[in-house]
Amino acid sequence: MPAPSPRLLAPLIAGTCLVLLTGCGGSSGSGGDDSDAAQSPAAGSVVPVVASTNVYGDMAERIGGDKVQVTSVISDPDQDPHSYEANTRNQLALSKAKVVIENGGGYDDFIDRMLKSGDSSAEVINAVKVSGKTAPAGGELNEHVWYDFPTVARLADRIATALAEADPADAATFTRNAKAFEDKLKPLERKEARIKADHGGEQVAITEPVPLYMLQAAGLENATPEEFSEAVEEGDDVSARTLQQTLALFTGKKVKALVYNEQTSGPQTEKAEQAAKAAGIPVVPVTETLPHGKDYLGWMTANVDALAGALAK
């Protein structure tokens, strides 16, 4: 995505915290205590972790196993992350967390704002910083780094390290689980390489930059006018001229597929979807958070397979 959308800057909600409905039962208290008990869990307890979305929450669960209790702030696949408003339950969860995983890059600034307002000593993992990615010259940073598998592998290592610092007794378990998770990412990278070998250089269209890292790894070129995807991402109107240019990609059959963020659809993206379908161009739906019943690896496997299938048509 481009620079932080105003929709992302969720209001900071102060005041008395409500009882947390999910996620931190049995977790240790908020930061600020220098005692040994505050630094590592007692025997039989778990490390409280807060993730900004269930994408990162699932990674933490795969690596931490039964040694962690994870609260994912955004976990509803029907929730548009751009318009999410943080609440006092989130504030309470963060006050208890020992490890916090955020995306960064302007995607989930509400996490940083709540951390600054509270008394937290949590280890904060910023996925964009872990990725090392920066904005291209004259362009905007694409912060959707969970679609970049090398970044996710590095993030797994970072999560294991943070959990080991919070719970040294189980460090070997975290390291082992992270390695197993990373090994399962390798088939996904091989699938991308196969797409690149078969379809490298072919053009596709997008509604938003959400899947761009995956598309780039697969050797595909994004033909969408930047003004279109930027306006959609920011919630702005697309100009008539830009919309016409975008629709011409489908009517002129200039692209092999439309990769469509179905989590933030609207009238303009629906027109693009309708034009693609009318032209017989496959539509590949993607989301920003985990669909019901999917873990990260299963979700991304389905995404890559759907892309490969669309290009093969």
DAFENUR-V224046 format. One record per residue. N is the residue number from 1. RES is the residue in three letters. SS is DSSP state (hx for helix, st for strand, lp for the rest). Layout:
# DAFENUR-V224046
n=N res=RES ss=SS
n=N res=RES ss=SS
This chain:
# DAFENUR-V224046
n=1 res=MET ss=lp
n=2 res=PRO ss=lp
n=3 res=ALA ss=lp
n=4 res=PRO ss=lp
n=5 res=SER ss=lp
n=6 res=PRO ss=hx
n=7 res=ARG ss=hx
n=8 res=LEU ss=hx
n=9 res=LEU ss=lp
n=10 res=ALA ss=lp
n=11 res=PRO ss=lp
n=12 res=LEU ss=lp
n=13 res=ILE ss=lp
n=14 res=ALA ss=lp
n=15 res=GLY ss=lp
n=16 res=THR ss=lp
n=17 res=CYS ss=lp
n=18 res=LEU ss=lp
n=19 res=VAL ss=lp
n=20 res=LEU ss=lp
n=21 res=LEU ss=lp
n=22 res=THR ss=lp
n=23 res=GLY ss=lp
n=24 res=CYS ss=lp
n=25 res=GLY ss=lp
n=26 res=GLY ss=lp
n=27 res=SER ss=lp
n=28 res=SER ss=lp
n=29 res=GLY ss=lp
n=30 res=SER ss=lp
n=31 res=GLY ss=lp
n=32 res=GLY ss=lp
n=33 res=ASP ss=lp
n=34 res=ASP ss=lp
n=35 res=SER ss=lp
n=36 res=ASP ss=hx
n=37 res=ALA ss=hx
n=38 res=ALA ss=hx
n=39 res=GLN ss=hx
n=40 res=SER ss=lp
n=41 res=PRO ss=lp
n=42 res=ALA ss=lp
n=43 res=ALA ss=lp
n=44 res=GLY ss=lp
n=45 res=SER ss=lp
n=46 res=VAL ss=lp
n=47 res=VAL ss=st
n=48 res=PRO ss=st
n=49 res=VAL ss=st
n=50 res=VAL ss=st
n=51 res=ALA ss=st
n=52 res=SER ss=st
n=53 res=THR ss=st
n=54 res=ASN ss=hx
n=55 res=VAL ss=hx
n=56 res=TYR ss=hx
n=57 res=GLY ss=hx
n=58 res=ASP ss=hx
n=59 res=MET ss=hx
n=60 res=ALA ss=hx
n=61 res=GLU ss=hx
n=62 res=ARG ss=hx
n=63 res=ILE ss=hx
n=64 res=GLY ss=hx
n=65 res=GLY ss=hx
n=66 res=ASP ss=hx
n=67 res=LYS ss=hx
n=68 res=VAL ss=st
n=69 res=GLN ss=st
n=70 res=VAL ss=st
n=71 res=THR ss=st
n=72 res=SER ss=st
n=73 res=VAL ss=st
n=74 res=ILE ss=st
n=75 res=SER ss=lp
n=76 res=ASP ss=lp
n=77 res=PRO ss=lp
n=78 res=ASP ss=lp
n=79 res=GLN ss=lp
n=80 res=ASP ss=lp
n=81 res=PRO ss=hx
n=82 res=HIS ss=hx
n=83 res=SER ss=hx
n=84 res=TYR ss=lp
n=85 res=GLU ss=lp
n=86 res=ALA ss=lp
n=87 res=ASN ss=lp
n=88 res=THR ss=hx
n=89 res=ARG ss=hx
n=90 res=ASN ss=hx
n=91 res=GLN ss=hx
n=92 res=LEU ss=hx
n=93 res=ALA ss=hx
n=94 res=LEU ss=hx
n=95 res=SER ss=hx
n=96 res=LYS ss=hx
n=97 res=ALA ss=lp
n=98 res=LYS ss=lp
n=99 res=VAL ss=st
n=100 res=VAL ss=st
n=101 res=ILE ss=st
n=102 res=GLU ss=st
n=103 res=ASN ss=lp
n=104 res=GLY ss=lp
n=105 res=GLY ss=lp
n=106 res=GLY ss=lp
n=107 res=TYR ss=lp
n=108 res=ASP ss=lp
n=109 res=ASP ss=hx
n=110 res=PHE ss=hx
n=111 res=ILE ss=hx
n=112 res=ASP ss=hx
n=113 res=ARG ss=hx
n=114 res=MET ss=hx
n=115 res=LEU ss=hx
n=116 res=LYS ss=hx
n=117 res=SER ss=hx
n=118 res=GLY ss=lp
n=119 res=ASP ss=lp
n=120 res=SER ss=lp
n=121 res=SER ss=lp
n=122 res=ALA ss=lp
n=123 res=GLU ss=st
n=124 res=VAL ss=st
n=125 res=ILE ss=st
n=126 res=ASN ss=st
n=127 res=ALA ss=hx
n=128 res=VAL ss=hx
n=129 res=LYS ss=hx
n=130 res=VAL ss=hx
n=131 res=SER ss=hx
n=132 res=GLY ss=lp
n=133 res=LYS ss=lp
n=134 res=THR ss=lp
n=135 res=ALA ss=lp
n=136 res=PRO ss=lp
n=137 res=ALA ss=lp
n=138 res=GLY ss=lp
n=139 res=GLY ss=lp
n=140 res=GLU ss=lp
n=141 res=LEU ss=lp
n=142 res=ASN ss=lp
n=143 res=GLU ss=lp
n=144 res=HIS ss=lp
n=145 res=VAL ss=hx
n=146 res=TRP ss=hx
n=147 res=TYR ss=hx
n=148 res=ASP ss=lp
n=149 res=PHE ss=hx
n=150 res=PRO ss=hx
n=151 res=THR ss=hx
n=152 res=VAL ss=hx
n=153 res=ALA ss=hx
n=154 res=ARG ss=hx
n=155 res=LEU ss=hx
n=156 res=ALA ss=hx
n=157 res=ASP ss=hx
n=158 res=ARG ss=hx
n=159 res=ILE ss=hx
n=160 res=ALA ss=hx
n=161 res=THR ss=hx
n=162 res=ALA ss=hx
n=163 res=LEU ss=hx
n=164 res=ALA ss=hx
n=165 res=GLU ss=hx
n=166 res=ALA ss=hx
n=167 res=ASP ss=lp
n=168 res=PRO ss=hx
n=169 res=ALA ss=hx
n=170 res=ASP ss=hx
n=171 res=ALA ss=hx
n=172 res=ALA ss=hx
n=173 res=THR ss=hx
n=174 res=PHE ss=hx
n=175 res=THR ss=hx
n=176 res=ARG ss=hx
n=177 res=ASN ss=hx
n=178 res=ALA ss=hx
n=179 res=LYS ss=hx
n=180 res=ALA ss=hx
n=181 res=PHE ss=hx
n=182 res=GLU ss=hx
n=183 res=ASP ss=hx
n=184 res=LYS ss=hx
n=185 res=LEU ss=hx
n=186 res=LYS ss=hx
n=187 res=PRO ss=hx
n=188 res=LEU ss=hx
n=189 res=GLU ss=hx
n=190 res=ARG ss=hx
n=191 res=LYS ss=hx
n=192 res=GLU ss=hx
n=193 res=ALA ss=hx
n=194 res=ARG ss=hx
n=195 res=ILE ss=hx
n=196 res=LYS ss=hx
n=197 res=ALA ss=hx
n=198 res=ASP ss=hx
n=199 res=HIS ss=hx
n=200 res=GLY ss=lp
n=201 res=GLY ss=lp
n=202 res=GLU ss=lp
n=203 res=GLN ss=st
n=204 res=VAL ss=st
n=205 res=ALA ss=st
n=206 res=ILE ss=st
n=207 res=THR ss=lp
n=208 res=GLU ss=lp
n=209 res=PRO ss=hx
n=210 res=VAL ss=hx
n=211 res=PRO ss=hx
n=212 res=LEU ss=hx
n=213 res=TYR ss=hx
n=214 res=MET ss=hx
n=215 res=LEU ss=hx
n=216 res=GLN ss=hx
n=217 res=ALA ss=hx
n=218 res=ALA ss=lp
n=219 res=GLY ss=lp
n=220 res=LEU ss=lp
n=221 res=GLU ss=st
n=222 res=ASN ss=st
n=223 res=ALA ss=lp
n=224 res=THR ss=lp
n=225 res=PRO ss=lp
n=226 res=GLU ss=hx
n=227 res=GLU ss=hx
n=228 res=PHE ss=hx
n=229 res=SER ss=hx
n=230 res=GLU ss=hx
n=231 res=ALA ss=hx
n=232 res=VAL ss=hx
n=233 res=GLU ss=hx
n=234 res=GLU ss=hx
n=235 res=GLY ss=lp
n=236 res=ASP ss=lp
n=237 res=ASP ss=lp
n=238 res=VAL ss=lp
n=239 res=SER ss=lp
n=240 res=ALA ss=hx
n=241 res=ARG ss=hx
n=242 res=THR ss=hx
n=243 res=LEU ss=hx
n=244 res=GLN ss=hx
n=245 res=GLN ss=hx
n=246 res=THR ss=hx
n=247 res=LEU ss=hx
n=248 res=ALA ss=hx
n=249 res=LEU ss=hx
n=250 res=PHE ss=hx
n=251 res=THR ss=hx
n=252 res=GLY ss=lp
n=253 res=LYS ss=lp
n=254 res=LYS ss=lp
n=255 res=VAL ss=lp
n=256 res=LYS ss=lp
n=257 res=ALA ss=st
n=258 res=LEU ss=st
n=259 res=VAL ss=st
n=260 res=TYR ss=st
n=261 res=ASN ss=st
n=262 res=GLU ss=hx
n=263 res=GLN ss=hx
n=264 res=THR ss=hx
n=265 res=SER ss=lp
n=266 res=GLY ss=lp
n=267 res=PRO ss=hx
n=268 res=GLN ss=hx
n=269 res=THR ss=hx
n=270 res=GLU ss=hx
n=271 res=LYS ss=hx
n=272 res=ALA ss=hx
n=273 res=GLU ss=hx
n=274 res=GLN ss=hx
n=275 res=ALA ss=hx
n=276 res=ALA ss=hx
n=277 res=LYS ss=hx
n=278 res=ALA ss=hx
n=279 res=ALA ss=lp
n=280 res=GLY ss=lp
n=281 res=ILE ss=lp
n=282 res=PRO ss=st
n=283 res=VAL ss=st
n=284 res=VAL ss=st
n=285 res=PRO ss=st
n=286 res=VAL ss=st
n=287 res=THR ss=lp
n=288 res=GLU ss=lp
n=289 res=THR ss=lp
n=290 res=LEU ss=lp
n=291 res=PRO ss=lp
n=292 res=HIS ss=lp
n=293 res=GLY ss=lp
n=294 res=LYS ss=lp
n=295 res=ASP ss=lp
n=296 res=TYR ss=hx
n=297 res=LEU ss=hx
n=298 res=GLY ss=hx
n=299 res=TRP ss=hx
n=300 res=MET ss=hx
n=301 res=THR ss=hx
n=302 res=ALA ss=hx
n=303 res=ASN ss=hx
n=304 res=VAL ss=hx
n=305 res=ASP ss=hx
n=306 res=ALA ss=hx
n=307 res=LEU ss=hx
n=308 res=ALA ss=hx
n=309 res=GLY ss=hx
n=310 res=ALA ss=hx
n=311 res=LEU ss=hx
n=312 res=ALA ss=lp
n=313 res=LYS ss=lp
